[in-house]
Amino acid sequence: MPFELPEYLQPFLLPLLIAVPLAVLIWIITVRRGDHRDLGVPPPPARPHPDAHRPPVAEPSPAVPTRVGPVAVASSARLPLLLVDDSAVVRAKLLKLFKEAGYEAQTAKDGTEALELMAKTRFGVLLTDLEMPNMDGFELIKSVQGSMETEDLPIIAITGHEELHARLHQIQGLYGMFHKPWNDRELLKRVEALASMRRALA
């Protein structure tokens, strides 16, 4: 005789048939998601990572900058000019011209005074008159070119005497010859070129 469910349990049969498979399905999904704590089920053992047994690799330490001594940097400042002429008016004109152009300059009234200044200061360019008392421009140029301390000093000669200007062609190593009155623009351009060369070789 087939088994018959009591009549008072029959209303619960259909909900029970639905609830049991649903509960099993929820349990399976929850286990796969890893929610073991809510169900009281211990999680599956974790698989060891392939690199777990490899020794740790030391990270490269950042480079530490090495402390070095001060670097000597060549100064870009212009060397002062030396303006030599026995005329106070000419010295004043030359001084004003170069001061307004941004140069420092010192003046001397003859060759003797110019040599005294050169013994104390390194100059960028020498501008000298030729006809002067005590020591004229020719003697000054010869003395400057004959000294190891000043032989590389660029020299520009300025004269108002044509015959003296002609003698300058016999002197080697001059970087310019200008007649009085000179052209300010041309004189400034020549001095700028020589001062830059002197600064580069300093």
C-alpha positions in Angstrom: 0.0 0.0 0.0 1.6 3.3 -1.0 2.7 5.7 1.7 0.1 8.4 2.3 1.0 11.7 3.9 -1.3 12.6 6.8 -3.9 15.0 5.7 -2.9 17.7 8.1 0.6 17.8 6.6 -0.4 18.0 2.9 -0.8 21.9 2.9 2.9 22.1 3.9 4.2 19.7 1.2 4.5 22.1 -1.7 6.2 24.9 0.2 8.6 22.4 1.7 9.5 21.0 -1.7 10.3 24.5 -2.9 12.1 25.7 0.3 14.5 22.8 0.6 16.1 23.0 -2.9 16.2 26.8 -2.6 18.1 26.6 0.7 20.6 24.1 -0.8 21.1 26.4 -3.8 21.7 29.5 -1.5 24.2 27.5 0.5 26.2 26.5 -2.5 26.3 30.1 -3.9 27.4 31.4 -0.5 30.2 28.9 -0.2 31.6 29.8 -3.6 31.5 33.5 -2.8 33.5 32.9 0.3 30.9 33.9 2.9 31.8 31.1 5.3 31.5 33.1 8.4 27.8 33.6 8.0 27.2 29.8 7.6 29.8 28.6 10.2 31.7 26.7 7.5 35.5 26.9 7.6 37.0 28.4 4.4 38.9 26.1 2.1 42.7 26.2 2.6 44.4 28.9 0.6 46.7 27.8 -2.2 50.3 28.9 -1.7 51.5 31.6 -4.1 54.2 30.4 -6.5 56.6 33.0 -5.2 55.9 32.3 -1.5 59.1 30.3 -1.1 61.3 32.6 -3.0 63.7 34.8 -0.9 62.7 38.4 -0.7 64.5 40.7 -3.2 66.1 43.7 -1.6 64.7 46.9 -3.1 67.4 49.2 -4.6 68.2 52.0 -2.2 67.7 55.5 -3.6 70.8 57.1 -4.9 72.3 59.5 -2.3 73.8 62.6 -3.9 77.5 62.9 -3.3 78.6 66.1 -1.6 81.2 67.8 -3.7 83.3 70.8 -3.1 82.5 74.3 -4.5 82.9 74.6 -8.2 84.9 77.6 -9.4 82.8 79.5 -11.9 84.4 82.0 -14.1 83.0 85.5 -13.5 81.1 87.1 -16.4 81.9 90.6 -15.0 83.9 92.8 -17.3 87.4 93.6 -16.4 88.0 97.3 -16.0 89.5 99.4 -18.7 92.7 101.5 -18.4 92.5 104.9 -20.1 95.8 106.7 -20.5 96.1 110.3 -21.8 98.0 113.4 -20.6 94.9 115.5 -21.4 92.4 115.7 -18.6 89.7 116.6 -21.1 90.3 113.5 -23.1 90.4 111.3 -20.0 87.1 112.7 -18.9 85.5 112.1 -22.3 86.7 108.5 -22.5 85.7 107.9 -18.9 82.2 109.2 -19.5 81.8 107.2 -22.7 82.7 103.9 -21.1 81.0 104.5 -17.8 77.7 105.1 -19.7 78.3 101.9 -21.6 78.5 99.9 -18.4 82.3 99.6 -18.0 84.4 100.2 -15.0 87.5 102.2 -15.9 90.6 103.8 -14.4 92.6 106.6 -15.8 96.3 107.5 -15.9 98.0 110.7 -17.2 101.1 109.0 -18.6 102.8 105.6 -19.1 104.5 105.6 -15.7 101.3 106.0 -13.8 99.6 103.4 -16.1 102.3 100.8 -15.2 101.8 101.5 -11.5 98.0 100.8 -11.9 98.7 97.6 -13.8 100.8 96.3 -11.0 97.8 96.4 -8.8 94.8 95.6 -11.1 94.1 93.3 -14.0 92.6 95.2 -16.8 90.6 94.1 -19.8 91.7 96.6 -22.4 94.3 99.4 -22.5 93.6 102.6 -24.4 96.5 104.9 -24.6 97.6 108.1 -26.2 101.0 108.2 -27.9 102.4 111.7 -27.1 102.7 112.0 -23.3 105.4 113.2 -20.9 107.5 111.0 -18.6 106.7 107.8 -20.6 104.9 108.1 -24.0 102.6 105.7 -25.6 105.3 103.9 -27.6 107.3 103.2 -24.4 104.2 102.1 -22.6 103.2 99.7 -25.3 106.7 98.2 -25.4 106.7 97.7 -21.7 103.3 96.1 -21.6 104.1 93.7 -24.4 107.5 92.8 -22.9 106.1 91.8 -19.5 104.7 88.2 -18.9 102.0 89.6 -16.7 100.6 92.0 -19.3 101.8 90.6 -22.7 98.3 89.4 -23.5 96.6 92.7 -22.7 94.8 94.1 -25.8 96.0 97.6 -26.6 94.2 100.3 -28.6 96.2 103.4 -29.6 94.6 106.8 -29.9 96.4 109.8 -31.4 95.7 113.2 -33.0 99.1 113.3 -34.9 99.2 111.8 -38.3 103.0 111.2 -38.2 102.6 109.3 -34.9 99.8 107.2 -36.4 102.0 106.2 -39.2 104.6 104.9 -36.8 102.1 102.5 -35.2 102.3 100.3 -38.3 105.7 99.3 -37.1 104.3 98.0 -33.8 103.2 94.4 -33.7 100.2 93.3 -31.6 98.0 96.4 -31.6 94.3 95.7 -31.7 93.2 99.1 -33.0 94.4 102.6 -34.0 92.0 105.6 -33.7 92.4 109.2 -34.7 91.3 112.0 -32.5 88.4 112.9 -32.5 87.4 109.2 -32.6 84.0 107.7 -33.5 82.3 106.7 -30.2 80.3 103.9 -31.8 83.3 102.3 -33.5 85.5 102.7 -30.5 82.8 101.0 -28.3 82.4 98.1 -30.7 86.2 97.5 -30.8 86.5 97.7 -27.0 83.5 95.3 -26.5 85.0 92.7 -28.8 88.4 92.9 -27.1 86.9 92.9 -23.6 84.9 89.8 -24.4 88.0 88.0 -25.7 90.0 89.0 -22.6 87.2 87.7 -20.4 87.0 84.4 -22.2 90.7 83.9 -21.8 90.7 84.9 -18.1 
